[in-house]
Amino acid sequence: MFELAINRKVFADWRHCLAFGFGSGLARYAPGTFGTLASIPLYLALSQLPAWLYAVTVVAAFALGVWVCDMVSRDLRVHDHGGIVFDEFVGYWITMFLVPAGWPWILAGFAAFRLFDIWKPWPIRWVDRHVGGGFGIMFDDVVAGVVACLSLHALRTVVAG
């Protein structure tokens, strides 16, 4: 019954729709993976922007995500409900910052981000366990995105070099 109520809210309230990744977070299994997949078309649009505007857009999305994810988790009375996947969107976009937009890199970014988001090595795990609210929901994925981005740039250097 709880899940049915969530499904209704996702499509009735723009904040729930955004937090649930336009419905991708409603996936029964691996909603974070589906959320990350749903972020790729938006990344393709973002990748056309100059780097400074890409960065500003991602920072704005982070700020909006902190507010929206906090509000939705309070409304659902569940901190970081598995269906809240807007943090995956922002984390993936951070992963792909200044990475070539070709499909091999898009797939490598997807794999790297999902690996770090699921595995949660330090400091991602620390943030996940110790930082609460909407900021905590978003920030562990920001850290996972930064680690994945650094990994991709290291890989790019090795491949190019």
C-alpha positions in Angstrom: 0.0 0.0 0.0 2.9 2.4 0.9 4.4 1.8 -2.6 1.1 2.6 -4.3 0.9 5.9 -2.5 4.5 6.7 -3.6 3.7 5.8 -7.2 0.7 8.3 -7.1 2.8 11.1 -5.6 5.6 10.7 -8.1 3.4 11.7 -10.9 1.2 14.1 -9.0 3.9 16.3 -7.5 6.8 17.7 -9.5 9.1 17.5 -6.5 8.5 13.8 -6.1 8.8 13.3 -9.8 12.2 15.0 -9.8 13.4 13.2 -6.7 12.3 9.8 -8.2 14.2 10.6 -11.5 11.0 11.2 -13.6 9.8 7.7 -12.5 13.1 5.8 -13.0 13.3 5.4 -9.2 10.1 3.4 -9.2 12.0 0.4 -10.7 11.4 -2.6 -8.5 15.0 -3.7 -8.6 18.2 -1.5 -8.7 16.4 1.9 -8.8 19.8 3.6 -8.5 21.0 1.9 -11.7 17.8 2.8 -13.5 18.2 6.4 -12.2 21.7 6.6 -13.5 20.5 5.2 -16.9 17.8 7.9 -17.0 20.4 10.6 -16.4 22.3 9.7 -19.6 20.0 11.5 -22.1 20.2 14.7 -20.0 24.0 14.3 -19.8 24.0 14.2 -23.6 22.3 17.5 -23.6 24.5 18.9 -20.9 27.7 17.8 -22.7 26.9 20.3 -25.5 27.3 23.2 -23.0 30.6 25.0 -22.4 32.4 23.6 -19.4 31.6 26.6 -17.2 27.9 26.4 -17.9 27.9 22.6 -17.5 29.5 23.1 -14.0 27.0 25.9 -13.1 24.1 23.7 -14.2 25.3 20.8 -12.1 25.9 22.9 -9.0 22.4 24.3 -9.4 21.0 20.8 -9.8 22.8 19.8 -6.6 21.3 22.7 -4.7 17.8 21.9 -6.0 18.4 18.2 -5.3 19.3 19.0 -1.6 16.0 20.8 -1.1 13.8 18.4 -3.2 15.3 15.2 -1.7 15.0 16.5 1.8 11.4 17.5 1.3 10.5 14.2 -0.3 12.2 12.1 2.3 10.4 14.0 5.0 7.1 13.6 3.2 7.7 9.9 2.8 9.1 9.6 6.4 12.0 7.5 5.0 15.5 8.9 5.0 17.0 8.3 1.6 14.2 6.1 0.2 15.7 3.8 -2.5 13.5 5.3 -5.1 15.0 8.8 -4.6 17.5 8.8 -7.4 18.0 12.4 -8.4 21.3 12.1 -6.5 22.3 9.5 -9.1 21.6 12.0 -11.8 23.9 14.7 -10.3 26.5 12.1 -9.4 26.6 10.8 -12.9 26.8 14.3 -14.4 29.8 15.0 -12.0 31.4 11.7 -13.2 31.3 12.9 -16.8 32.6 16.4 -16.2 35.2 17.1 -19.0 35.1 13.5 -20.1 34.7 12.9 -23.9 31.0 12.4 -24.8 31.5 9.2 -26.9 29.7 6.0 -26.0 32.7 4.1 -24.7 33.3 7.0 -22.1 29.5 7.2 -21.3 29.5 3.5 -20.5 32.8 3.6 -18.6 31.4 6.6 -16.6 28.2 4.6 -15.9 30.2 1.6 -14.7 32.6 3.7 -12.6 29.9 5.7 -11.0 27.7 2.7 -10.2 30.8 0.9 -8.8 31.7 3.7 -6.4 28.1 4.4 -5.5 27.3 0.8 -4.6 30.7 -0.1 -3.1 31.1 3.1 -1.2 34.8 3.1 -0.3 36.0 5.8 2.1 35.2 8.7 2.1 31.9 7.9 0.4 30.8 5.5 3.1 31.6 8.0 5.8 29.5 10.6 4.2 26.7 8.2 3.6 26.7 7.2 7.3 27.3 10.6 9.0 25.7 13.3 6.9 21.9 13.5 7.0 19.0 15.2 5.4 18.8 16.2 1.8 22.4 17.3 1.8 23.5 13.8 2.9 21.3 12.1 0.3 23.0 14.2 -2.4 26.5 14.5 -1.1 27.6 10.9 -1.0 26.7 10.7 -4.7 28.7 13.9 -5.3 31.7 12.3 -3.7 31.2 9.0 -5.7 30.9 11.2 -8.8 34.1 13.0 -8.0 36.0 9.7 -7.4 34.5 8.2 -10.6 35.4 11.3 -12.6 39.0 11.3 -11.3 39.2 7.6 -12.3 38.0 8.3 -15.8 40.5 11.1 -16.2 43.3 8.8 -15.0 42.1 6.1 -17.5 41.9 8.7 -20.2 45.6 9.7 -19.5 46.7 6.1 -19.6 44.7 5.4 -22.9 46.1 8.6 -24.5 49.6 8.1 -23.3 
